[in-house]
Amino acid sequence: MDSKNNNHTIGQLSLEQQFKLQILERDIENLTLEQAKEYLLEAFRQIMVKENICKEMIKECYL
C-alpha cells in the first residue's frame, strides 16, 4: 500500500468502526443527561490514557 492511499484513509473509519459507532448510537439514545455526562467524561479519560500509551511507545522506539 503506498503512502498516498494510506494517508487518505487515516481520517476515515473502517466498516467495522462504522458498525460499532451505529451500535453505540443506538445504545446511548436513551441515556439521561447525567449518564451521558458520565459516559462522555469516561470516553475522554480513555482517549487520554490511549494518547499517553502511544506517546510512551513512540519514545521507546527512539531510545
C-alpha positions in Angstrom: 0.0 0.0 0.0 1.5 3.4 -0.9 1.7 6.3 1.5 -0.8 8.4 -0.6 -3.5 5.7 -0.2 -2.7 5.3 3.5 -2.9 9.0 4.2 -6.4 9.1 2.5 -7.8 6.5 4.9 -6.2 7.7 8.2 -9.1 10.1 9.0 -11.8 7.7 7.9 -13.5 4.9 9.8 -13.3 1.3 8.7 -16.5 -0.6 8.1 -16.1 -2.3 11.4 -15.7 1.0 13.2 -18.7 2.5 11.4 -20.8 -0.5 12.6 -19.6 -0.1 16.2 -20.5 3.5 16.0 -24.0 2.7 14.9 -24.4 0.2 17.8 -23.1 2.9 20.2 -25.5 5.4 18.8 -28.4 3.1 19.4 -27.2 2.2 22.9 -26.8 5.8 24.1 -30.1 7.1 22.6 -32.0 6.7 25.9 -29.3 7.8 28.4 -30.2 10.5 30.9 -28.3 13.7 30.8 -26.3 12.6 33.9 -25.5 9.3 32.3 -24.4 11.0 29.1 -22.1 13.3 31.0 -20.5 10.4 32.9 -20.1 8.5 29.6 -18.5 11.4 27.9 -16.1 12.0 30.7 -15.1 8.3 30.8 -14.6 8.3 27.0 -12.3 11.3 27.2 -10.4 9.8 30.1 -9.8 6.6 28.0 -8.7 8.7 25.0 -6.2 10.5 27.2 -4.9 7.1 28.5 -4.6 5.9 24.9 -2.6 9.0 23.9 -0.2 8.5 26.9 0.3 4.9 25.9 1.0 5.9 22.3 3.5 8.6 23.4 5.3 6.2 25.6 5.5 3.6 22.8 6.9 6.2 20.4 9.5 7.3 23.0 10.6 3.7 23.4 11.0 3.3 19.6 13.5 6.2 19.6 15.6 5.1 22.6 
